[in-house]
Amino acid sequence: MNTYVAILRGINVSGKNKIKMDALKSSLSSLGFEKLQTYIQSGNVVFRYQEKSTEELEELVSKKIQEDFGFDVTVLVLRAEQLGNIVSNNPFAGEENKEAQFMHVTFLKENPSNVNEEKITAHVKGGEEFAIFDGVVFLYCPNGYGKTKLNNNFFESQLKVTATTRNWKTTLKLLEMANKTEV
């Protein structure tokens, strides 16, 4: 059994694609997922399951949501160790002048094949920073994520990959939950 983290894109946002977390948990437990936990309403799931590729699990979860709730949702699945690697490689974490509340991680469905950092940098404003690393974009937005142009839609259009963003607190909580699930 392995521990996985599923991150769903675009559920419970602005009243669209509504799924109650209890209903999601019930739906996914019917797939045989064990120690299943959800975190906040934006679609974060930690579970244990047999050895499968993350791509197979993404498809399995996506199909189950389509079947049970009637809409198509992009699902990104990470192994617990992948999430741990992401957390340990955040270049902004631990910097004295960087406040965690302004850090975000944009998880990419796949590694982008063509990254034009100069074009992205042209949109950076007022102390904002980004770093692209192995399937994620680390963001530091000192004026708030709601005010930056470096949002999820921006990175999807620039990198030509599907993405979903979580704040640093949520990312750390998911890792904590995954680590506890493995015990």
Backbone as ProteinMPNN parsed JSONL, in Angstrom:
{"seq_chain_A": "MNTYVAILRGINVSGKNKIKMDALKSSLSSLGFEKLQTYIQSGNVVFRYQEKSTEELEELVSKKIQEDFGFDVTVLVLRAEQLGNIVSNNPFAGEENKEAQFMHVTFLKENPSNVNEEKITAHVKGGEEFAIFDGVVFLYCPNGYGKTKLNNNFFESQLKVTATTRNWKTTLKLLEMANKTEV", "coords_chain_A": {"N_chain_A": [[0.851, -1.192, 0.0], [0.468, 2.218, -0.785], [0.849, 5.713, -0.043], [-1.045, 8.382, -1.209], [-1.697, 11.636, -2.604], [-4.385, 13.379, -3.735], [-5.254, 16.049, -5.77], [-7.759, 18.102, -6.621], [-8.959, 19.987, -9.341], [-10.801, 22.926, -9.592], [-13.22, 22.456, -8.143], [-16.045, 23.291, -6.124], [-15.794, 26.054, -6.475], [-16.774, 29.316, -6.717], [-19.445, 28.52, -6.586], [-19.644, 26.511, -8.468], [-19.41, 23.143, -9.774], [-20.02, 21.662, -7.396], [-19.181, 19.688, -4.659], [-19.706, 17.966, -1.784], [-17.479, 17.275, 0.837], [-17.818, 14.964, 2.395], [-19.399, 13.417, 0.707], [-17.637, 13.109, -1.433], [-15.614, 11.679, -0.188], [-17.008, 9.315, 0.449], [-17.636, 8.424, -2.142], [-15.049, 7.951, -3.247], [-14.079, 6.072, -1.468], [-15.422, 3.839, -2.243], [-13.89, 2.887, -4.262], [-12.0, 1.441, -3.095], [-10.064, 2.789, -1.727], [-8.106, 3.445, 1.124], [-7.872, 4.644, 4.543], [-8.809, 7.178, 3.982], [-8.876, 10.652, 3.702], [-10.116, 13.989, 3.68], [-9.339, 17.415, 2.986], [-10.213, 20.639, 3.648], [-12.593, 22.422, 1.55], [-11.798, 22.57, -1.11], [-11.037, 20.36, -2.539], [-8.999, 18.291, -1.777], [-7.395, 15.334, -1.191], [-6.272, 12.66, 0.754], [-4.991, 9.412, 0.72], [-4.624, 5.813, 1.064], [-3.529, 3.242, -1.082], [-3.276, 0.459, -3.324], [-0.251, -0.287, -5.183], [-0.014, 1.791, -7.869], [0.288, 3.643, -10.921], [0.562, 7.206, -10.867], [-0.809, 8.416, -12.913], [-2.707, 6.48, -13.661], [-4.255, 6.497, -11.347], [-5.175, 9.134, -11.363], [-6.88, 9.061, -13.582], [-8.72, 7.111, -12.711], [-9.895, 8.347, -10.428], [-10.934, 10.67, -11.604], [-12.808, 9.575, -13.44], [-14.557, 8.38, -11.616], [-15.604, 10.588, -10.262], [-16.902, 11.841, -12.387], [-18.821, 9.876, -12.929], [-20.248, 9.72, -10.456], [-20.897, 12.388, -9.765], [-21.327, 13.849, -12.038], [-19.726, 15.669, -13.486], [-16.763, 16.784, -15.203], [-13.586, 16.707, -13.872], [-10.345, 17.884, -13.431], [-7.746, 15.967, -12.167], [-4.972, 15.747, -10.107], [-2.532, 13.563, -9.035], [-0.272, 12.765, -6.521], [2.474, 10.967, -5.189], [3.152, 10.45, -1.718], [5.863, 10.845, -1.148], [6.665, 12.382, -3.329], [5.304, 14.77, -2.872], [6.575, 15.482, -0.504], [9.135, 15.979, -1.502], [8.618, 18.193, -3.112], [7.842, 20.076, -1.165], [10.249, 20.267, 0.314], [11.858, 21.485, -1.532], [11.028, 24.09, -1.938], [12.013, 27.221, -2.778], [11.484, 29.546, -1.401], [10.652, 29.036, 1.149], [11.584, 29.217, 4.502], [13.181, 31.425, 4.148], [14.052, 34.379, 5.744], [12.828, 36.863, 5.167], [10.524, 36.157, 3.874], [7.151, 35.62, 4.085], [5.087, 32.973, 5.059], [2.345, 33.046, 4.521], [2.094, 34.238, 2.077], [2.983, 32.503, 0.217], [2.622, 30.131, -2.42], [1.803, 27.13, -4.227], [1.772, 26.051, -7.462], [0.574, 23.33, -8.919], [1.493, 21.317, -11.568], [0.048, 19.498, -14.23], [1.702, 18.115, -15.909], [5.194, 18.165, -16.759], [6.175, 21.192, -18.194], [6.889, 21.633, -21.661], [8.001, 23.749, -22.909], [9.346, 26.515, -21.631], [9.2, 29.883, -21.193], [10.811, 31.884, -19.434], [11.47, 34.6, -19.408], [9.267, 35.852, -20.603], [7.309, 35.239, -18.71], [8.396, 36.523, -16.47], [8.046, 39.159, -17.2], [5.535, 39.764, -16.287], [5.702, 39.903, -13.574], [5.2, 41.625, -10.565], [5.798, 44.133, -8.042], [7.61, 42.85, -5.881], [6.962, 40.205, -6.232], [7.731, 36.76, -6.804], [8.758, 33.86, -8.618], [9.383, 30.367, -9.113], [10.174, 27.697, -11.137], [9.948, 24.282, -10.82], [10.429, 20.954, -11.364], [7.658, 20.036, -12.157], [6.097, 21.805, -10.713], [5.158, 25.188, -9.83], [6.585, 27.462, -7.792], [5.402, 30.097, -5.873], [5.71, 33.441, -4.739], [3.866, 35.873, -3.433], [3.67, 38.819, -2.285], [1.704, 40.772, -2.143], [-0.601, 39.453, -2.068], [-2.366, 36.589, -3.289], [-4.722, 36.931, -4.677], [-4.376, 39.313, -5.996], [-2.355, 39.066, -7.82], [-0.999, 38.675, -11.135], [0.13, 36.329, -11.678], [-1.363, 33.927, -11.587], [-3.25, 30.82, -11.444], [-4.574, 30.429, -13.973], [-2.982, 32.063, -15.591], [-0.472, 30.719, -15.542], [-1.248, 28.315, -16.707], [-1.848, 29.189, -19.307], [0.624, 30.222, -20.143], [2.416, 28.072, -19.869], [1.187, 26.007, -21.108], [-0.034, 23.76, -19.942], [-2.227, 21.899, -17.794], [-3.181, 23.044, -14.585], [-3.257, 23.438, -10.978], [-3.657, 25.355, -8.064], [-2.423, 25.68, -4.741], [-2.35, 27.117, -1.481], [0.507, 27.706, 0.675], [0.132, 26.85, 3.3], [-1.927, 24.926, 3.049], [-0.599, 23.085, 1.403], [1.469, 22.227, 3.117], [-0.104, 21.079, 5.126], [-1.322, 18.962, 3.75], [0.912, 17.367, 3.282], [1.604, 16.747, 5.901], [-0.684, 15.278, 6.663], [-0.426, 13.136, 4.868], [1.969, 11.988, 5.742], [1.217, 11.113, 8.294], [-0.684, 9.257, 7.587], [0.797, 7.218, 6.508], [1.82, 5.87, 8.64]], "CA_chain_A": [[0.0, 0.0, 0.0], [1.175, 3.494, -0.87], [0.075, 6.903, 0.311], [-1.181, 9.31, -2.331], [-2.43, 12.884, -2.404], [-5.111, 13.806, -4.939], [-5.604, 17.465, -5.754], [-8.784, 18.295, -7.651], [-8.999, 21.352, -9.858], [-12.058, 23.564, -9.98], [-14.465, 22.077, -7.477], [-16.507, 24.202, -5.081], [-15.304, 27.401, -6.753], [-17.835, 30.214, -7.19], [-20.704, 27.792, -6.694], [-19.612, 25.539, -9.566], [-18.869, 21.81, -9.497], [-20.125, 21.465, -5.95], [-19.079, 18.35, -4.078], [-19.458, 17.95, -0.338], [-16.329, 16.409, 1.096], [-18.297, 13.652, 2.857], [-19.842, 12.687, -0.48], [-16.42, 12.755, -2.171], [-14.966, 10.619, 0.595], [-17.813, 8.112, 0.255], [-17.45, 8.017, -3.531], [-13.709, 7.413, -3.464], [-13.872, 4.867, -0.654], [-15.975, 2.708, -2.994], [-12.831, 2.409, -5.152], [-11.074, 0.646, -2.297], [-9.079, 3.634, -1.071], [-8.098, 3.269, 2.572], [-7.426, 5.784, 5.366], [-9.162, 8.316, 3.144], [-9.133, 11.906, 4.408], [-10.196, 15.187, 2.842], [-8.923, 18.635, 3.67], [-10.983, 21.803, 3.2], [-13.601, 22.194, 0.509], [-11.318, 22.782, -2.48], [-10.714, 19.112, -3.22], [-7.709, 17.726, -1.409], [-7.686, 14.005, -0.658], [-5.125, 11.817, 1.084], [-5.475, 8.038, 0.86], [-3.71, 4.698, 0.818], [-4.048, 2.361, -2.12], [-2.28, -0.438, -3.903], [0.712, 0.317, -6.107], [-0.536, 2.187, -9.191], [0.916, 4.88, -11.386], [-0.261, 8.373, -10.539], [-1.677, 8.655, -14.061], [-3.838, 5.558, -13.541], [-5.102, 6.971, -10.255], [-5.843, 10.355, -11.827], [-7.976, 8.638, -14.448], [-9.683, 6.399, -11.88], [-10.618, 9.333, -9.618], [-11.683, 11.529, -12.522], [-13.965, 8.812, -13.935], [-15.485, 8.175, -10.506], [-16.283, 11.869, -10.038], [-17.82, 11.992, -13.519], [-19.895, 8.904, -12.732], [-21.048, 9.991, -9.252], [-21.301, 13.783, -9.599], [-21.763, 14.352, -13.321], [-18.894, 16.654, -14.165], [-15.375, 16.441, -15.471], [-12.665, 17.432, -13.004], [-8.942, 17.52, -13.564], [-7.22, 15.42, -10.923], [-3.526, 15.526, -10.053], [-2.203, 12.662, -7.934], [1.139, 12.704, -6.157], [2.86, 10.074, -4.102], [3.532, 11.229, -0.534], [7.267, 11.258, -1.237], [6.75, 13.474, -4.311], [4.887, 15.995, -2.183], [7.675, 15.815, 0.409], [10.208, 16.552, -2.314], [8.164, 19.536, -3.491], [7.925, 20.94, 0.025], [11.643, 20.508, 0.697], [12.537, 22.272, -2.566], [10.486, 25.443, -2.08], [13.125, 28.147, -2.562], [11.072, 30.679, -0.582], [10.421, 28.576, 2.522], [12.748, 29.362, 5.372], [13.825, 32.73, 3.989], [13.587, 35.271, 6.807], [11.981, 37.958, 4.676], [9.38, 35.604, 3.135], [6.083, 35.166, 4.965], [4.428, 31.776, 4.529], [0.989, 33.354, 4.048], [2.15, 34.727, 0.705], [3.557, 31.447, -0.627], [1.68, 29.222, -3.073], [2.388, 26.137, -5.127], [0.937, 25.689, -8.604], [0.903, 21.964, -9.309], [1.306, 21.154, -13.008], [-0.352, 18.136, -14.628], [2.902, 17.521, -16.511], [6.277, 19.128, -16.907], [6.022, 21.951, -19.439], [7.945, 21.35, -22.627], [8.591, 24.998, -23.37], [9.196, 27.542, -20.603], [9.797, 31.167, -21.531], [10.842, 32.59, -18.151], [11.49, 36.047, -19.657], [7.886, 36.261, -20.848], [6.624, 35.166, -17.42], [8.97, 37.561, -15.615], [7.483, 40.448, -17.609], [4.276, 39.958, -15.563], [5.995, 39.964, -12.138], [5.007, 42.969, -10.009], [5.946, 44.453, -6.628], [8.176, 41.884, -4.953], [6.552, 38.836, -6.553], [8.763, 35.87, -7.31], [8.319, 32.513, -8.976], [10.437, 29.415, -9.464], [9.6, 26.488, -11.726], [10.754, 23.147, -10.378], [9.941, 19.586, -11.448], [6.212, 19.846, -12.14], [5.391, 22.81, -9.912], [5.631, 26.563, -9.822], [6.546, 28.071, -6.469], [5.06, 31.517, -5.987], [5.704, 34.32, -3.578], [3.029, 37.008, -3.831], [3.545, 39.598, -1.052], [0.503, 41.608, -2.165], [-1.732, 38.527, -2.032], [-2.591, 35.803, -4.494], [-5.869, 37.498, -5.38], [-3.976, 40.52, -6.731], [-1.264, 38.805, -8.76], [-1.292, 38.156, -12.475], [0.776, 35.02, -11.722], [-2.343, 32.986, -11.036], [-3.359, 29.508, -12.077], [-4.899, 30.578, -15.398], [-1.808, 32.626, -16.247], [0.533, 29.676, -15.761], [-1.766, 27.365, -17.7], [-1.715, 29.754, -20.655], [2.04, 30.394, -20.468], [3.146, 26.798, -19.903], [0.4, 25.075, -21.934], [-0.35, 22.56, -19.169], [-3.265, 22.069, -16.796], [-2.582, 23.296, -13.281], [-4.113, 23.835, -9.863], [-2.815, 26.037, -7.087], [-2.743, 25.598, -3.317], [-1.482, 27.964, -0.67], [1.568, 26.966, 1.342], [-0.44, 26.214, 4.494], [-2.616, 23.722, 2.587], [0.424, 22.157, 0.92], [2.108, 21.634, 4.295], [-1.092, 20.247, 5.812], [-1.463, 17.732, 2.968], [2.096, 16.55, 3.547], [1.455, 16.256, 7.279], [-1.697, 14.22, 6.629], [0.141, 11.996, 4.147], [2.952, 11.357, 6.607], [0.482, 10.423, 9.37], [-1.405, 8.139, 6.965], [1.756, 6.141, 6.236], [2.151, 5.166, 9.895]], "C_chain_A": [[0.891, 1.249, 0.0], [0.244, 4.618, -0.444], [0.131, 7.879, -0.852], [-1.931, 10.565, -1.883], [-3.062, 13.241, -3.738], [-5.531, 15.253, -4.757], [-6.543, 17.694, -6.934], [-8.817, 19.761, -8.06], [-10.445, 21.775, -10.116], [-13.311, 23.011, -9.346], [-14.754, 23.084, -6.365], [-15.929, 25.612, -5.229], [-16.445, 28.213, -7.341], [-19.151, 29.475, -7.44], [-20.762, 26.756, -7.804], [-18.998, 24.224, -9.1], [-18.864, 21.503, -8.001], [-20.068, 19.987, -5.57], [-18.843, 18.525, -2.58], [-18.361, 16.934, -0.081], [-16.745, 15.038, 1.632], [-18.737, 12.79, 1.679], [-18.639, 12.245, -1.318], [-15.713, 11.59, -1.484], [-15.696, 9.287, 0.397], [-17.618, 7.548, -1.155], [-16.105, 7.328, -3.725], [-13.436, 6.171, -2.622], [-14.435, 3.637, -1.364], [-14.968, 2.147, -4.004], [-11.824, 1.528, -4.409], [-9.969, 1.461, -1.657], [-9.219, 3.456, 0.434], [-7.542, 4.509, 3.255], [-7.684, 7.097, 4.628], [-9.514, 9.525, 4.01], [-9.254, 13.028, 3.384], [-9.748, 16.375, 3.68], [-9.51, 19.832, 2.945], [-11.801, 21.491, 1.946], [-13.08, 22.277, -0.922], [-10.83, 21.516, -3.17], [-9.312, 18.618, -3.0], [-7.979, 16.408, -0.696], [-6.375, 13.259, -0.422], [-5.67, 10.407, 1.296], [-4.342, 7.042, 0.665], [-4.366, 3.78, -0.202], [-2.907, 1.498, -2.63], [-1.368, 0.332, -4.866], [0.074, 0.54, -7.472], [0.265, 3.405, -9.633], [-0.011, 6.04, -11.027], [-1.217, 8.69, -11.686], [-2.909, 7.75, -14.019], [-4.81, 6.022, -12.452], [-5.846, 8.248, -10.634], [-7.061, 10.001, -12.674], [-9.084, 7.951, -13.643], [-10.543, 7.383, -11.067], [-11.479, 10.222, -10.502], [-12.942, 10.838, -13.034], [-15.007, 8.62, -12.835], [-16.258, 9.458, -10.205], [-17.285, 12.132, -11.155], [-19.051, 11.111, -13.32], [-20.825, 9.309, -11.57], [-21.591, 11.407, -9.156], [-21.655, 14.48, -10.909], [-20.948, 15.462, -13.942], [-17.448, 16.201, -14.217], [-14.467, 17.323, -14.626], [-11.254, 16.946, -13.288], [-8.439, 17.09, -12.197], [-5.705, 15.25, -11.073], [-3.255, 14.649, -8.843], [-0.686, 12.644, -7.764], [1.342, 11.604, -5.131], [3.29, 10.96, -2.93], [4.982, 11.716, -0.638], [7.474, 12.367, -2.275], [6.373, 14.794, -3.656], [5.963, 16.437, -1.195], [8.831, 16.468, -0.316], [9.86, 17.981, -2.742], [8.327, 20.489, -2.32], [9.377, 21.26, 0.36], [12.398, 21.355, -0.328], [11.96, 23.669, -2.787], [11.594, 26.449, -1.785], [12.773, 29.327, -1.65], [10.864, 30.304, 0.881], [11.712, 28.73, 3.322], [13.51, 30.663, 5.183], [13.212, 33.698, 5.0], [12.593, 36.319, 6.324], [10.762, 37.473, 3.889], [8.348, 35.058, 4.127], [5.311, 34.032, 4.3], [3.043, 32.08, 3.964], [0.955, 33.853, 2.612], [2.758, 33.722, -0.266], [2.454, 30.537, -1.156], [2.454, 28.234, -3.933], [1.362, 25.865, -6.221], [1.437, 24.331, -9.086], [0.546, 21.797, -10.788], [1.0, 19.697, -13.331], [0.821, 17.377, -15.252], [3.977, 18.584, -16.574], [6.099, 19.874, -18.224], [7.198, 21.694, -20.378], [8.663, 22.626, -23.069], [8.319, 26.093, -22.349], [9.936, 28.791, -21.045], [9.766, 32.034, -20.268], [10.862, 34.1, -18.33], [10.079, 36.584, -19.848], [7.079, 36.245, -19.542], [7.098, 36.299, -16.518], [8.417, 38.941, -15.962], [6.186, 40.766, -16.86], [4.465, 40.05, -14.048], [5.894, 41.416, -11.678], [5.37, 42.984, -8.53], [6.415, 43.36, -5.693], [7.783, 40.437, -5.221], [7.742, 38.05, -7.097], [8.137, 34.538, -7.683], [9.551, 31.663, -9.274], [9.744, 28.163, -9.978], [10.535, 25.331, -11.409], [9.965, 21.86, -10.549], [8.424, 19.435, -11.26], [5.428, 20.801, -11.256], [5.965, 24.192, -10.18], [5.486, 27.051, -8.388], [6.3, 29.56, -6.662], [5.235, 32.226, -4.658], [5.021, 35.606, -4.025], [2.758, 37.888, -2.604], [2.332, 40.533, -1.008], [-0.769, 40.765, -2.164], [-1.954, 37.843, -3.363], [-3.74, 36.363, -5.322], [-5.522, 38.715, -6.23], [-2.897, 40.274, -7.782], [-1.788, 38.387, -10.129], [-0.72, 36.737, -12.619], [-0.144, 33.959, -11.11], [-2.371, 31.688, -11.847], [-3.613, 29.61, -13.586], [-3.72, 31.133, -16.194], [-0.782, 31.537, -16.547], [0.042, 28.607, -16.726], [-1.574, 27.906, -19.112], [-0.247, 29.889, -21.068], [2.762, 29.063, -20.689], [2.44, 25.728, -20.728], [0.203, 23.721, -21.254], [-1.472, 22.904, -18.188], [-2.603, 22.191, -15.434], [-3.656, 23.537, -12.229], [-3.204, 24.342, -8.756], [-3.345, 25.849, -5.669], [-1.825, 26.554, -2.565], [-0.507, 27.082, 0.114], [1.037, 26.228, 2.569], [-1.136, 24.902, 4.105], [-1.615, 22.67, 2.128], [1.111, 21.45, 2.093], [1.16, 20.699, 5.035], [-1.28, 18.922, 5.074], [-0.275, 16.797, 3.197], [2.014, 15.951, 4.95], [0.447, 15.102, 7.32], [-1.157, 12.958, 5.955], [1.136, 11.244, 5.028], [2.296, 10.588, 7.746], [-0.241, 9.186, 8.835], [-0.483, 6.953, 6.752], [2.051, 5.311, 7.469], [1.164, 4.06, 10.169]], "O_chain_A": [[1.912, 1.315, 0.685], [-0.98, 4.488, -0.48], [1.195, 8.165, -1.402], [-2.692, 10.546, -0.916], [-2.37, 13.388, -4.745], [-6.09, 15.631, -3.728], [-6.168, 17.505, -8.091], [-8.714, 20.657, -7.222], [-11.207, 21.066, -10.775], [-14.38, 23.084, -9.951], [-13.845, 23.646, -5.754], [-15.616, 26.275, -4.24], [-17.02, 27.831, -8.361], [-19.873, 29.775, -8.391], [-21.82, 26.18, -8.056], [-18.189, 24.184, -8.173], [-17.839, 21.134, -7.427], [-20.812, 19.159, -6.096], [-17.876, 19.169, -2.171], [-18.32, 15.871, -0.701], [-16.078, 14.045, 1.345], [-18.482, 11.586, 1.651], [-18.626, 11.135, -1.851], [-15.275, 10.641, -2.134], [-15.06, 8.251, 0.199], [-17.454, 6.341, -1.332], [-16.035, 6.244, -4.304], [-12.648, 5.312, -3.02], [-13.982, 2.518, -1.121], [-15.168, 1.057, -4.54], [-10.919, 0.95, -5.011], [-9.029, 0.895, -1.099], [-10.33, 3.33, 0.95], [-6.84, 5.315, 2.644], [-6.859, 8.01, 4.659], [-10.334, 9.437, 4.924], [-8.581, 13.02, 2.353], [-9.775, 16.342, 4.911], [-9.306, 19.996, 1.743], [-11.689, 20.408, 1.37], [-13.848, 22.074, -1.863], [-10.27, 21.583, -4.264], [-8.52, 18.536, -3.939], [-8.711, 16.373, 0.293], [-5.492, 13.232, -1.279], [-6.684, 10.222, 1.968], [-3.264, 7.376, 0.174], [-5.579, 3.569, -0.192], [-1.732, 1.78, -2.394], [-1.679, 1.443, -5.296], [-0.328, -0.409, -8.145], [0.848, 4.109, -8.808], [-1.223, 5.862, -10.901], [-2.321, 9.182, -11.451], [-4.02, 8.195, -14.306], [-6.027, 5.948, -12.617], [-7.009, 8.425, -10.27], [-8.137, 10.572, -12.501], [-10.265, 8.198, -13.885], [-11.768, 7.261, -11.03], [-12.634, 10.494, -10.173], [-14.017, 11.437, -13.062], [-16.208, 8.689, -13.098], [-17.455, 9.402, -9.923], [-18.395, 12.595, -10.896], [-20.182, 11.554, -13.52], [-22.047, 9.243, -11.7], [-22.633, 11.624, -8.538], [-22.218, 15.575, -10.898], [-21.432, 16.141, -14.847], [-16.98, 15.383, -13.424], [-14.573, 18.549, -14.664], [-11.003, 15.743, -13.375], [-8.675, 17.764, -11.194], [-5.228, 14.676, -12.053], [-3.702, 14.96, -7.739], [0.068, 12.523, -8.728], [0.47, 11.349, -4.301], [3.739, 12.088, -3.131], [5.294, 12.848, -0.268], [8.365, 13.202, -2.115], [7.038, 15.81, -3.858], [6.233, 17.631, -1.062], [9.441, 17.407, 0.197], [10.716, 18.865, -2.731], [8.884, 21.577, -2.466], [9.7, 22.409, 0.661], [13.465, 21.887, -0.022], [12.359, 24.36, -3.724], [12.069, 26.522, -0.652], [13.667, 30.029, -1.177], [10.897, 31.171, 1.754], [12.796, 28.4, 2.843], [14.397, 30.976, 5.976], [11.99, 33.816, 5.092], [11.62, 36.619, 7.016], [10.044, 38.282, 3.301], [8.64, 34.151, 4.906], [4.932, 34.121, 3.133], [2.614, 31.425, 3.014], [-0.11, 33.885, 1.994], [3.018, 34.043, -1.426], [1.495, 30.215, -0.455], [3.601, 28.473, -4.313], [0.223, 25.493, -5.938], [2.553, 24.196, -9.587], [-0.572, 22.103, -11.202], [1.611, 18.782, -12.779], [0.918, 16.156, -15.136], [3.689, 19.774, -16.453], [5.892, 19.248, -19.264], [8.343, 21.559, -19.946], [9.797, 22.577, -23.544], [7.183, 26.549, -22.216], [11.15, 28.765, -21.249], [8.834, 32.809, -20.053], [10.323, 34.821, -17.49], [9.733, 37.641, -19.321], [6.263, 37.135, -19.302], [6.285, 36.961, -15.873], [8.332, 39.804, -15.089], [5.78, 41.927, -16.807], [3.496, 40.252, -13.316], [6.432, 42.32, -12.318], [5.262, 41.965, -7.848], [5.677, 42.976, -4.785], [8.226, 39.536, -4.509], [8.628, 38.595, -7.755], [7.111, 34.143, -7.128], [10.611, 32.174, -9.636], [8.838, 27.633, -9.334], [11.734, 25.38, -11.683], [8.918, 21.702, -9.922], [7.97, 18.786, -10.317], [4.223, 20.627, -11.069], [7.08, 24.349, -10.677], [4.385, 27.051, -7.836], [6.919, 30.199, -7.512], [4.943, 31.678, -3.595], [5.529, 36.332, -4.879], [1.729, 37.726, -1.948], [1.977, 41.031, 0.06], [-1.876, 41.296, -2.248], [-1.759, 38.434, -4.426], [-3.72, 36.271, -6.549], [-6.304, 39.104, -7.097], [-2.561, 41.176, -8.55], [-2.875, 37.822, -10.254], [-1.048, 36.028, -13.57], [0.259, 33.198, -10.231], [-1.612, 31.505, -12.798], [-2.94, 28.951, -14.378], [-3.485, 30.727, -17.332], [-0.282, 31.439, -17.667], [0.835, 28.05, -17.486], [-1.18, 27.165, -20.013], [0.082, 29.688, -22.237], [3.606, 28.942, -21.576], [3.012, 24.676, -21.015], [0.264, 22.673, -21.899], [-1.64, 24.061, -17.804], [-1.6, 21.536, -15.156], [-4.814, 23.805, -12.551], [-2.113, 23.813, -8.543], [-4.553, 25.859, -5.433], [-0.678, 26.774, -2.954], [-0.683, 25.867, 0.201], [1.45, 25.101, 2.843], [-0.947, 23.882, 4.768], [-1.773, 21.488, 2.435], [1.308, 20.235, 2.068], [1.575, 19.645, 5.517], [-1.387, 17.872, 5.708], [-0.442, 15.582, 3.294], [2.324, 14.777, 5.148], [0.703, 14.072, 7.943], [-1.404, 11.846, 6.421], [1.145, 10.014, 5.055], [2.774, 9.519, 8.123], [-0.391, 8.191, 9.545], [-0.925, 5.805, 6.807], [2.488, 4.165, 7.356], [1.282, 3.362, 11.176]]}, "name": "protein", "num_of_chains": 1, "seq": "MNTYVAILRGINVSGKNKIKMDALKSSLSSLGFEKLQTYIQSGNVVFRYQEKSTEELEELVSKKIQEDFGFDVTVLVLRAEQLGNIVSNNPFAGEENKEAQFMHVTFLKENPSNVNEEKITAHVKGGEEFAIFDGVVFLYCPNGYGKTKLNNNFFESQLKVTATTRNWKTTLKLLEMANKTEV"}
